[in-house]
């Protein structure tokens, strides 16, 4: 029997905008925030309350960010999160928020809404940052079970120069209806649970910024980030629009243009 995950009830019948914490505004994050804006506008057109996003990043725009990341000459020197959120708010009339410091499990009480959101999307370069988010979600899941902004899902995006992946997991057990034609799955493993050992093994400890555009392109190909962001966003779009998933992520190889989906269950 085919496995399926049905979205949490809060996503199916929302009375308020779905809250999202987007962590990272660099190569993938700068494209992801624009994809989320498209989802927001499309949901609003369907009568949905849309999305409310907090974008976390403490980095500033440099000359070397232009091209691979979505920044212009006039934005050099601005915080990445501020530049991107200002653009979204002006273009789509949203009221999203930029946060110019890092998301950290050790300082949740200082973050907007206590660090809570219905959906977390991480576009970070370092393995420790992923495990820090996992620790934050562990704490928030215990403390906010009946909160409107309670954490439900975590979508993590990561990549090397020519490969990447996106993995969606559930923060808590999501109650499922009984279906005759499908096997419903109430828990999707988080990236740190399912691929924790692989993440640690692949951690080089090198998350220093590139010193030139050429060096940045040696680390990450020009089109790996927007490709990853758009395909990962399509996963969220299906969850928010159709309220179900047969696949909860994918592995992408830009060298031979292969995509392998990760099935639910």
ROMIMI-118352 format. One record per residue (C-alpha): residue number from 1; chain; x, z, y. Coordinates in pm, whole numbers, plus 50000, padded with zeros to 5 digits. Layout:
// residues N
{resi NUM	chain A	xx X	zz Z	yy Y} .
...
//
This chain:
// residues 265
{resi 1	chain A	xx 50000	zz 50000	yy 50000} .
{resi 2	chain A	xx 50137	zz 49904	yy 50343} .
{resi 3	chain A	xx 50252	zz 50194	yy 50560} .
{resi 4	chain A	xx 50121	zz 50233	yy 50913} .
{resi 5	chain A	xx 50158	zz 50485	yy 51193} .
{resi 6	chain A	xx 49858	zz 50548	yy 51419} .
{resi 7	chain A	xx 49938	zz 50664	yy 51772} .
{resi 8	chain A	xx 49871	zz 51018	yy 51884} .
{resi 9	chain A	xx 49521	zz 51068	yy 52024} .
{resi 10	chain A	xx 49662	zz 51133	yy 52370} .
{resi 11	chain A	xx 49787	zz 50772	yy 52379} .
{resi 12	chain A	xx 49463	zz 50629	yy 52243} .
{resi 13	chain A	xx 49226	zz 50792	yy 52494} .
{resi 14	chain A	xx 49438	zz 50892	yy 52795} .
{resi 15	chain A	xx 49269	zz 51043	yy 53098} .
{resi 16	chain A	xx 49593	zz 51051	yy 53297} .
{resi 17	chain A	xx 49900	zz 50825	yy 53314} .
{resi 18	chain A	xx 50125	zz 50849	yy 53009} .
{resi 19	chain A	xx 50442	zz 51029	yy 53117} .
{resi 20	chain A	xx 50782	zz 50886	yy 53029} .
{resi 21	chain A	xx 51134	zz 51021	yy 53075} .
{resi 22	chain A	xx 51373	zz 50724	yy 53088} .
{resi 23	chain A	xx 51726	zz 50858	yy 53051} .
{resi 24	chain A	xx 52000	zz 50618	yy 53161} .
{resi 25	chain A	xx 51986	zz 50347	yy 53430} .
{resi 26	chain A	xx 52285	zz 50135	yy 53332} .
{resi 27	chain A	xx 52316	zz 49822	yy 53120} .
{resi 28	chain A	xx 52006	zz 49875	yy 52905} .
{resi 29	chain A	xx 51826	zz 50128	yy 53124} .
{resi 30	chain A	xx 51821	zz 49903	yy 53432} .
{resi 31	chain A	xx 51638	zz 49639	yy 53227} .
{resi 32	chain A	xx 51419	zz 49893	yy 53047} .
{resi 33	chain A	xx 51274	zz 50033	yy 53370} .
{resi 34	chain A	xx 51161	zz 49683	yy 53468} .
{resi 35	chain A	xx 51006	zz 49630	yy 53124} .
{resi 36	chain A	xx 50821	zz 49961	yy 53159} .
{resi 37	chain A	xx 50694	zz 49847	yy 53499} .
{resi 38	chain A	xx 50549	zz 49534	yy 53337} .
{resi 39	chain A	xx 50382	zz 49751	yy 53070} .
{resi 40	chain A	xx 50242	zz 49976	yy 53344} .
{resi 41	chain A	xx 50095	zz 49685	yy 53541} .
{resi 42	chain A	xx 49950	zz 49524	yy 53227} .
{resi 43	chain A	xx 49791	zz 49850	yy 53107} .
{resi 44	chain A	xx 49638	zz 49905	yy 53451} .
{resi 45	chain A	xx 49487	zz 49557	yy 53436} .
{resi 46	chain A	xx 49321	zz 49659	yy 53106} .
{resi 47	chain A	xx 49161	zz 49966	yy 53263} .
{resi 48	chain A	xx 49427	zz 50208	yy 53135} .
{resi 49	chain A	xx 49565	zz 50483	yy 53367} .
{resi 50	chain A	xx 49913	zz 50337	yy 53318} .
{resi 51	chain A	xx 50252	zz 50509	yy 53309} .
{resi 52	chain A	xx 50434	zz 50764	yy 53519} .
{resi 53	chain A	xx 50812	zz 50745	yy 53480} .
{resi 54	chain A	xx 51097	zz 50978	yy 53572} .
{resi 55	chain A	xx 51428	zz 50788	yy 53563} .
{resi 56	chain A	xx 51732	zz 51011	yy 53508} .
{resi 57	chain A	xx 52085	zz 50899	yy 53602} .
{resi 58	chain A	xx 52355	zz 51062	yy 53814} .
{resi 59	chain A	xx 52570	zz 50749	yy 53846} .
{resi 60	chain A	xx 52600	zz 50528	yy 54155} .
{resi 61	chain A	xx 52605	zz 50149	yy 54179} .
{resi 62	chain A	xx 52951	zz 49987	yy 54200} .
{resi 63	chain A	xx 53065	zz 49628	yy 54254} .
{resi 64	chain A	xx 53134	zz 49601	yy 53881} .
{resi 65	chain A	xx 52772	zz 49680	yy 53790} .
{resi 66	chain A	xx 52640	zz 49359	yy 53944} .
{resi 67	chain A	xx 52561	zz 49081	yy 53700} .
{resi 68	chain A	xx 52531	zz 49267	yy 53369} .
{resi 69	chain A	xx 52318	zz 49539	yy 53526} .
{resi 70	chain A	xx 52024	zz 49475	yy 53761} .
{resi 71	chain A	xx 52179	zz 49563	yy 54095} .
{resi 72	chain A	xx 52238	zz 49374	yy 54419} .
{resi 73	chain A	xx 52504	zz 49384	yy 54693} .
{resi 74	chain A	xx 52281	zz 49595	yy 54919} .
{resi 75	chain A	xx 52246	zz 49861	yy 54646} .
{resi 76	chain A	xx 52619	zz 49931	yy 54602} .
{resi 77	chain A	xx 52677	zz 50300	yy 54673} .
{resi 78	chain A	xx 52319	zz 50405	yy 54600} .
{resi 79	chain A	xx 52228	zz 50611	yy 54297} .
{resi 80	chain A	xx 52122	zz 50374	yy 54021} .
{resi 81	chain A	xx 51801	zz 50565	yy 53958} .
{resi 82	chain A	xx 51705	zz 50555	yy 54328} .
{resi 83	chain A	xx 51775	zz 50183	yy 54365} .
{resi 84	chain A	xx 51568	zz 50091	yy 54060} .
{resi 85	chain A	xx 51275	zz 50324	yy 54126} .
{resi 86	chain A	xx 51253	zz 50214	yy 54490} .
{resi 87	chain A	xx 51231	zz 49856	yy 54369} .
{resi 88	chain A	xx 50960	zz 49932	yy 54113} .
{resi 89	chain A	xx 50754	zz 50135	yy 54358} .
{resi 90	chain A	xx 50768	zz 49867	yy 54628} .
{resi 91	chain A	xx 50695	zz 49576	yy 54395} .
{resi 92	chain A	xx 50423	zz 49731	yy 54177} .
{resi 93	chain A	xx 50288	zz 49999	yy 54410} .
{resi 94	chain A	xx 50380	zz 50274	yy 54166} .
{resi 95	chain A	xx 50478	zz 50631	yy 54242} .
{resi 96	chain A	xx 50757	zz 50676	yy 53990} .
{resi 97	chain A	xx 51038	zz 50925	yy 54049} .
{resi 98	chain A	xx 51418	zz 50896	yy 54052} .
{resi 99	chain A	xx 51622	zz 51195	yy 53938} .
{resi 100	chain A	xx 51985	zz 51183	yy 54049} .
{resi 101	chain A	xx 52129	zz 51422	yy 53794} .
{resi 102	chain A	xx 52170	zz 51422	yy 53418} .
{resi 103	chain A	xx 51896	zz 51520	yy 53177} .
{resi 104	chain A	xx 52029	zz 51830	yy 52999} .
{resi 105	chain A	xx 51886	zz 52067	yy 52742} .
{resi 106	chain A	xx 52074	zz 52353	yy 52910} .
{resi 107	chain A	xx 51884	zz 52314	yy 53238} .
{resi 108	chain A	xx 51531	zz 52213	yy 53144} .
{resi 109	chain A	xx 51372	zz 52464	yy 53381} .
{resi 110	chain A	xx 51536	zz 52287	yy 53677} .
{resi 111	chain A	xx 51402	zz 51943	yy 53584} .
{resi 112	chain A	xx 51075	zz 51788	yy 53706} .
{resi 113	chain A	xx 50785	zz 51907	yy 53487} .
{resi 114	chain A	xx 51032	zz 52131	yy 53306} .
{resi 115	chain A	xx 51185	zz 51821	yy 53145} .
{resi 116	chain A	xx 50862	zz 51734	yy 52963} .
{resi 117	chain A	xx 50710	zz 51389	yy 52907} .
{resi 118	chain A	xx 50492	zz 51226	yy 52641} .
{resi 119	chain A	xx 50755	zz 50963	yy 52560} .
{resi 120	chain A	xx 51134	zz 50982	yy 52591} .
{resi 121	chain A	xx 51336	zz 50660	yy 52615} .
{resi 122	chain A	xx 51714	zz 50696	yy 52599} .
{resi 123	chain A	xx 51955	zz 50424	yy 52708} .
{resi 124	chain A	xx 52278	zz 50624	yy 52703} .
{resi 125	chain A	xx 52635	zz 50540	yy 52606} .
{resi 126	chain A	xx 52746	zz 50866	yy 52446} .
{resi 127	chain A	xx 52659	zz 51029	yy 52115} .
{resi 128	chain A	xx 52666	zz 51385	yy 52261} .
{resi 129	chain A	xx 52399	zz 51279	yy 52513} .
{resi 130	chain A	xx 52168	zz 51179	yy 52226} .
{resi 131	chain A	xx 52213	zz 51510	yy 52048} .
{resi 132	chain A	xx 52153	zz 51691	yy 52376} .
{resi 133	chain A	xx 51818	zz 51513	yy 52411} .
{resi 134	chain A	xx 51738	zz 51603	yy 52049} .
{resi 135	chain A	xx 51804	zz 51970	yy 52130} .
{resi 136	chain A	xx 51582	zz 51950	yy 52438} .
{resi 137	chain A	xx 51299	zz 51795	yy 52237} .
{resi 138	chain A	xx 51329	zz 52064	yy 51973} .
{resi 139	chain A	xx 51279	zz 52331	yy 52237} .
{resi 140	chain A	xx 51001	zz 52150	yy 52422} .
{resi 141	chain A	xx 50806	zz 52080	yy 52103} .
{resi 142	chain A	xx 50783	zz 52453	yy 52034} .
{resi 143	chain A	xx 50691	zz 52555	yy 52387} .
{resi 144	chain A	xx 50437	zz 52292	yy 52491} .
{resi 145	chain A	xx 50210	zz 52212	yy 52200} .
{resi 146	chain A	xx 49896	zz 52197	yy 52415} .
{resi 147	chain A	xx 50050	zz 52070	yy 52738} .
{resi 148	chain A	xx 49927	zz 51741	yy 52886} .
{resi 149	chain A	xx 50293	zz 51630	yy 52911} .
{resi 150	chain A	xx 50385	zz 51749	yy 52561} .
{resi 151	chain A	xx 50657	zz 51536	yy 52396} .
{resi 152	chain A	xx 50524	zz 51299	yy 52130} .
{resi 153	chain A	xx 50776	zz 51016	yy 52079} .
{resi 154	chain A	xx 51143	zz 50939	yy 52132} .
{resi 155	chain A	xx 51266	zz 50578	yy 52152} .
{resi 156	chain A	xx 51646	zz 50554	yy 52144} .
{resi 157	chain A	xx 51834	zz 50235	yy 52232} .
{resi 158	chain A	xx 52202	zz 50185	yy 52164} .
{resi 159	chain A	xx 52446	zz 49898	yy 52134} .
{resi 160	chain A	xx 52800	zz 49777	yy 52086} .
{resi 161	chain A	xx 52933	zz 49452	yy 52232} .
{resi 162	chain A	xx 52717	zz 49219	yy 52021} .
{resi 163	chain A	xx 52488	zz 49444	yy 51818} .
{resi 164	chain A	xx 52224	zz 49697	yy 51902} .
{resi 165	chain A	xx 51933	zz 49896	yy 51768} .
{resi 166	chain A	xx 51618	zz 50073	yy 51880} .
{resi 167	chain A	xx 51466	zz 50357	yy 51679} .
{resi 168	chain A	xx 51132	zz 50525	yy 51749} .
{resi 169	chain A	xx 51068	zz 50874	yy 51615} .
{resi 170	chain A	xx 50798	zz 51138	yy 51649} .
{resi 171	chain A	xx 50881	zz 51469	yy 51813} .
{resi 172	chain A	xx 50602	zz 51648	yy 51625} .
{resi 173	chain A	xx 50367	zz 51563	yy 51340} .
{resi 174	chain A	xx 50106	zz 51315	yy 51465} .
{resi 175	chain A	xx 49768	zz 51367	yy 51300} .
{resi 176	chain A	xx 49658	zz 51051	yy 51118} .
{resi 177	chain A	xx 49311	zz 50923	yy 51026} .
{resi 178	chain A	xx 49232	zz 50840	yy 50665} .
{resi 179	chain A	xx 49240	zz 50466	yy 50604} .
{resi 180	chain A	xx 49148	zz 50287	yy 50284} .
{resi 181	chain A	xx 49363	zz 49979	yy 50335} .
{resi 182	chain A	xx 49683	zz 50147	yy 50462} .
{resi 183	chain A	xx 49903	zz 50447	yy 50388} .
{resi 184	chain A	xx 49924	zz 50640	yy 50716} .
{resi 185	chain A	xx 50253	zz 50808	yy 50810} .
{resi 186	chain A	xx 50240	zz 51110	yy 51040} .
{resi 187	chain A	xx 50614	zz 51165	yy 51095} .
{resi 188	chain A	xx 50878	zz 50913	yy 51202} .
{resi 189	chain A	xx 51235	zz 51049	yy 51181} .
{resi 190	chain A	xx 51429	zz 51082	yy 51504} .
{resi 191	chain A	xx 51747	zz 50879	yy 51545} .
{resi 192	chain A	xx 51962	zz 51194	yy 51528} .
{resi 193	chain A	xx 51795	zz 51299	yy 51204} .
{resi 194	chain A	xx 51808	zz 50965	yy 51027} .
{resi 195	chain A	xx 52139	zz 50830	yy 51158} .
{resi 196	chain A	xx 52310	zz 51151	yy 51270} .
{resi 197	chain A	xx 52615	zz 51113	yy 51047} .
{resi 198	chain A	xx 52658	zz 50747	yy 51140} .
{resi 199	chain A	xx 52637	zz 50835	yy 51510} .
{resi 200	chain A	xx 52903	zz 51101	yy 51476} .
{resi 201	chain A	xx 53128	zz 50871	yy 51274} .
{resi 202	chain A	xx 53096	zz 50594	yy 51534} .
{resi 203	chain A	xx 53159	zz 50826	yy 51831} .
{resi 204	chain A	xx 53487	zz 50722	yy 51995} .
{resi 205	chain A	xx 53452	zz 50969	yy 52280} .
{resi 206	chain A	xx 53511	zz 50686	yy 52528} .
{resi 207	chain A	xx 53225	zz 50675	yy 52776} .
{resi 208	chain A	xx 53438	zz 50615	yy 53086} .
{resi 209	chain A	xx 53308	zz 50353	yy 53332} .
{resi 210	chain A	xx 53463	zz 50007	yy 53322} .
{resi 211	chain A	xx 53709	zz 49927	yy 53601} .
{resi 212	chain A	xx 53611	zz 49561	yy 53632} .
{resi 213	chain A	xx 53335	zz 49318	yy 53542} .
{resi 214	chain A	xx 53565	zz 49158	yy 53282} .
{resi 215	chain A	xx 53631	zz 49493	yy 53114} .
{resi 216	chain A	xx 53259	zz 49571	yy 53109} .
{resi 217	chain A	xx 53186	zz 49239	yy 52937} .
{resi 218	chain A	xx 53450	zz 49316	yy 52676} .
{resi 219	chain A	xx 53253	zz 49629	yy 52587} .
{resi 220	chain A	xx 52903	zz 49477	yy 52603} .
{resi 221	chain A	xx 52803	zz 49111	yy 52602} .
{resi 222	chain A	xx 52611	zz 48979	yy 52903} .
{resi 223	chain A	xx 52275	zz 48946	yy 52725} .
{resi 224	chain A	xx 52278	zz 49228	yy 52468} .
{resi 225	chain A	xx 52126	zz 49479	yy 52712} .
{resi 226	chain A	xx 51823	zz 49281	yy 52837} .
{resi 227	chain A	xx 51754	zz 49156	yy 52484} .
{resi 228	chain A	xx 51759	zz 49509	yy 52346} .
{resi 229	chain A	xx 51551	zz 49648	yy 52634} .
{resi 230	chain A	xx 51280	zz 49382	yy 52605} .
{resi 231	chain A	xx 51243	zz 49408	yy 52228} .
{resi 232	chain A	xx 51241	zz 49789	yy 52240} .
{resi 233	chain A	xx 50980	zz 49777	yy 52518} .
{resi 234	chain A	xx 50765	zz 49548	yy 52303} .
{resi 235	chain A	xx 50755	zz 49829	yy 52046} .
{resi 236	chain A	xx 50616	zz 50067	yy 52309} .
{resi 237	chain A	xx 50373	zz 49800	yy 52429} .
{resi 238	chain A	xx 50226	zz 49768	yy 52081} .
{resi 239	chain A	xx 50200	zz 50146	yy 52043} .
{resi 240	chain A	xx 50023	zz 50181	yy 52379} .
{resi 241	chain A	xx 49801	zz 49874	yy 52353} .
{resi 242	chain A	xx 49720	zz 49845	yy 51980} .
{resi 243	chain A	xx 49775	zz 50215	yy 51898} .
{resi 244	chain A	xx 49949	zz 50143	yy 51568} .
{resi 245	chain A	xx 50286	zz 50040	yy 51429} .
{resi 246	chain A	xx 50401	zz 49880	yy 51104} .
{resi 247	chain A	xx 50762	zz 49877	yy 51232} .
{resi 248	chain A	xx 50927	zz 50161	yy 51422} .
{resi 249	chain A	xx 51247	zz 49993	yy 51531} .
{resi 250	chain A	xx 51500	zz 49721	yy 51462} .
{resi 251	chain A	xx 51866	zz 49627	yy 51431} .
{resi 252	chain A	xx 51983	zz 49334	yy 51644} .
{resi 253	chain A	xx 52287	zz 49110	yy 51596} .
{resi 254	chain A	xx 52351	zz 48872	yy 51886} .
{resi 255	chain A	xx 52640	zz 48701	yy 51707} .
{resi 256	chain A	xx 52415	zz 48531	yy 51451} .
{resi 257	chain A	xx 52082	zz 48598	yy 51627} .
{resi 258	chain A	xx 51949	zz 48817	yy 51349} .
{resi 259	chain A	xx 51688	zz 49088	yy 51386} .
{resi 260	chain A	xx 51601	zz 49328	yy 51105} .
{resi 261	chain A	xx 51295	zz 49545	yy 51152} .
{resi 262	chain A	xx 51275	zz 49910	yy 51046} .
{resi 263	chain A	xx 50947	zz 49963	yy 50862} .
{resi 264	chain A	xx 50725	zz 50265	yy 50903} .
{resi 265	chain A	xx 50755	zz 50475	yy 50590} .
//
